[in-house]
Amino acid sequence: MKTKEFFFNLPQSFIAQYPKEKRGDSRLLVVDRTAQTLSHHSFKELPGLLAPGTVMVVNNSKVRKARLFAKSKESGGMVEFLLIKEIASGVWQVLCSKSKKQKQGKTFIFPENKQAVVVREQGEHRVLKFDGVIDERYLNKHGHVPLPPYIKRKDEAIDEQRYQTIYSKTPGSIAAPTAGLHFSKKIIKLISKRGIELAPLSLHVGLGTFVPIRSENIEDHTMHSEEYMISAGTARLLNKAMHETKNILAVGTTSVRALESAYLKGRIRAGKAVTDLFIYPGFGFKVVSQLLTNFHTPQSSLLPLVAAFAGKELIFQAYEEAKALNYRFFSYGDAMLIL
């Protein structure tokens, strides 16, 4: 299947640059796969659109303030770093601005006079070794919210709360699991009252969220690997739901990838694992029966996933209708519920 089949034109004006004033104020486009219909709602209507007994799986990974600025010891110039993953104590895999100039052996001075040296070059990545520990306290004090590149502004105070789900718990993501950004405490309470159980898991969102498919055929695309963790309690709840043929609603594509990766011989396996699962049309879903998601970027790895779930023709029909009705797109945009 050609990658260009997953392109669509989207003017910059459709891309939400700020969240709505309140969580839950977004619009919700409902895609009914059985009836092949589209309908339009407010996100606040979500509880009433779900059947009692549904199990709703949420990704509780927390976004790190993973963007840091440092001064080059050699030139004095400022360089921006995105800390992707700590691979050993004080050793981080990073992305950096003007990466071709940041050669092995170069030293940088970070806030609190911490120094770090490039110890390895890995294609577009660099590996930095700091002269001390970079922990959550340090990142919270000196880091910036890693907003996606299609948000054309600097991070602001509002992003510290709103580019984070209300149920975020485990730090480790460099991007928000954005389908969960719509939930307010009130909506979660209404969902619980309706007899819908929440099942948390953690998948730390990595670079794969932003990297477009660059291969001519989507089958040749290689996903970045991401760590996930499913607790024994969540696994029990999901296995019971599958046995009783209840609906399992995945909130976000990250939840989908974790659930489908953890499935083996009819059951969800608890524990920590790594997934590089790339889902595209032809994939057979074993766990997820409903999906709540945002609108995704053209030729991203997430668009084939939703096309695999709902059918490519219906998804593109939904996207065109969303554009015609001025829906807001991407991280701070509106939502889609696929039933």
N, C-alpha and C positions, 0 to 999 in steps of 0.2 A: 504494500500500500504506500503510495507516494506521500511524502511529508507535506507537499504543497496542497494536498487535499484538506489539510487542517489549518489553512490560512483563511482569515477573514479581515476585511478592512474595518478599522476602528479609529475614527478621529480622536485626537487627544482630549477633546472636550467631554467625551464619555467617561474618561478615567477619573474616578473619585480621588481628589487630593486631600480631603479631610473626611473623618467619619461624620455620620449624622449626629445631630445635637445629643440625642439620647440613644442608648442601645435599644434595639427592637423597633426603631423608627424606619428601618429599611423596608423596601418592597420585597415581595416573595413571588417568584414565578413558579407555578406548580406544573410539572410535566407528568402526565398520566400515561405510562407506557402501554397499558392495556387498551385504553380508549383512544390513544394517540391524540390527546388533546392538551391544550395549554390553557391555564387560567391564572388570574392575577389577584394577588392578595397583599395584605400587610404582614410583615414577619410576626407581629403580635398574634396573628390568627393561627400560628403554627400548632399550639397545643390541640386545638379543635380539629386539625387536619390529620392527626395521628390516632391510630386505633389504640384503645386501652390494651395493655399487655405488651406493647412494643418495647423493645430494649434499645435505648439510644446510647451509642458508643461515642465518647468524646475523648479528644486528645488533650491531656492536661499538661503537656510540655510548656515550659515558660520561656519566653524570649529573653535572651541575654542582651544587655547593652554592649554589644560586641564590637562596635566601631570605636576605634581609638586613633588619636593623632599623635605623631612623634616627630622629633627633629632628627634629621640625618647628622650624625657626628662629623662626617666628612665635609658636607656642603652647607649645612645649616638649613636646608630646605625642609618644609613640612611634608610629611607623607601620611596618607590615610591607610589604616589597616582594618581589615575585617577578620576577627579571630573566629575561625571555623570550628576547630576542635583541639582540645588539649590531648596530645599523644603521649606525654610523659610529664612528670612534675616540672612546671616552668617551661615546657616545650610545646609550642602551638603551631598547628597548620593554619596559614593565613592567606588571604588575598590582600594585595596592596596596590595603591595607585602607582603609575609609572613603573610597572612591575619589571620591565626589561632592564631598568637601571638599578634595580635592587638586587645586586649580585651577592653570591656567597662571600661571607667575610665582612659585609657592611654592617655598621653598628648604628643603632637608633636610640635616642633618649626619649623615654616616655614620661608621663606625669609622675611626680614623687621621685624624680631623678632615677627611675628604673631604666636599666639599659638592656638592650636585646640585640643579638647578632644573628644574621642570616647564616644558618648552618647547612641549609640544603635548598636547592632549587628543584621544584617538581612541576615542570611545565609552567602553567600560569600561577601555580601556588608557590609559596615560600614556607620554609620551616624556620621559626624564630625560637631561639633559646634565651630566655630572660634570666637576669641575675637574681631573681627572687620569684615568689609565687604570685600568679595573677588569679585572684579568687573573685567570688561574687561581690564582696565588699568593695574591692578595687574597681571592678567594672561598673558597679552601681554609682560609684563616686565620680569616675572619670570617663566612662563610656557614653556612647550615644546610641539611641534606638536605631537598629539597622533597617530603616525603611527601604522598601523595594525601589529599584531604579526608575520605575515609571511614575513614582510620586516625586514631582519636580519641585521640591522644597527641602529646606533643612528640617531636621526633627525638632519638635517643639514639646513643651511641657505636656500638652494634651496626649501626645503619643505614648508617654510612659504608662498611662492607664489604658488608653483605647486600642493600642496595638498589642493588646494582651487580653486573653479571655478571662472572665471572672472566676473561672475554676482552674486557672493555671497554677501549677504546683512545683514541677520539677524543672529547674533551669537546664538549658542545653540547646535550645533552638536559635537559629540565626534569622528565622522568619516566623511570623505568626501562623498557626493553623487557622486561617482566616474565616472559615465557615462558622467558627465558634464565637467570633467577635460580636455577633448580633445578640447573643443571649444576655438578658438582664436577670437579676435575682428574681424578679417578679415572674418572668416567663418560665424560668426553671421551676419555680414553685407551682405554677399552673400545670406544667408538664407532669410533675410528681403527683399532683392531686388527681390527674386524669388516669393514674395507674400506669404510667410509663416509667420504667426503671432506667437510671443512669449507670452506665458501665464505663469507668475511666480506664484509659491506657496511656502510655507515653511513647510518642515517636518524636525524636528530636529532628526538627526540620532543617535540612542542609541545603547545599547549593542547587540541588536538583530542581528545587522550586523555581528558580530563575533561569536555568540554562535551557535555551531553546533546542529543539531537535535540529541538528546540523546535517544529518545524513539524508541522502536523497530518498531512501525508503525508511519508514518508521521502524521496521523490523530490525534495522541495523543500529538503532540508537542504544547506547549503554547508559543505564541509570546510575547516578551516584548512590552509594550505599548509605543507609541511615539506620541508627540504632533505635530499637523499640523495646518496650517492657510491658508485658501483660501479667497482672497479678493473678494469683490463684483464685481469688474471689471473682474477678471479672471473667476468667475462663469458665468457672463453674456456672455463672449466670448465663453466659453465652451458650454453653453446651446444653444447658437446660432449655433455653429458648429454641435452639435448633431442634432438639428432640421433640418439643411441643409445637414445632412449626410456627413459632411466633415471628413477627416482623423484627428484623434487626436493622436499625437505622444507623448508618455511619455518618457522623458529622465530620465532613471534610474528606478529601482524597487521602490524607495521611492516615486516617483511621481505616479507610478501605485497604490501603496497602499493608498495614500492620495485620489486619484481620485475615486477609487472604494469604498472607505469608505464614501466619501462625497455624493455618489449617492443615491437618494431616490425618488421613484415615477417619474422616467423619467427626473430628474433634478439634477444638482450639487448644493449642499447647500453651501453658503458662511459662513465664520466664523471660529472660533477656535474650535478644537475638539481633541480627543485622539483616536488613532487606535491601535488595537492589531490584525488586520486582517492578517490571515495566508492563503496565496493563494497556492494551490497545484492542481494537475490534477483533473478535474471535476468541477473546478470553472467556473462560467459563467461571462465573462467580459461584463460589461454594458457600459463602457466609452471608454476605450483604444482600439484603432484599430491598432496601430503600436508601437514598442518598441525599443529604443536604450539603450543598456546595455553593461557592461563589461562581462568578463568571471568570473564565480563564483566558490567558493571553494567547494570541495566535501562534500556532506551531510549537506550543509548550507541550511537555509530556503529560500534562493534566487534561488537556482537551481530548486526546485519544482515550483516556480513562473514562471520562463521562460519556463519550461516544460509544465505547464498548458496553457501558451499562444501559444506556437509553436508546441506542441506535443513532448512527451518524446523521441520518436525514432529519430525525426528530430534533436532535440537539441543535443542528444548524438552523432549523426552522425556529426554534426557541430563541437562539441568539439574534436572528434577524428581527423577530418580533420585539425582543427586548430593546434593540436599537431603535426601532420604529416608535416605541413608547418611552424613549429616553430613560431607560434604566441606567443605573450607575454601575460601572464595571471595576473588577479586580479587588484588591485587598480591602479597601474601605467602601466597596460598592454594595449592591443589592445581592439577594440570595436566590437560589433555585432549589426546589424540593422535587426530587424524582421518585415517583411512587410506582 
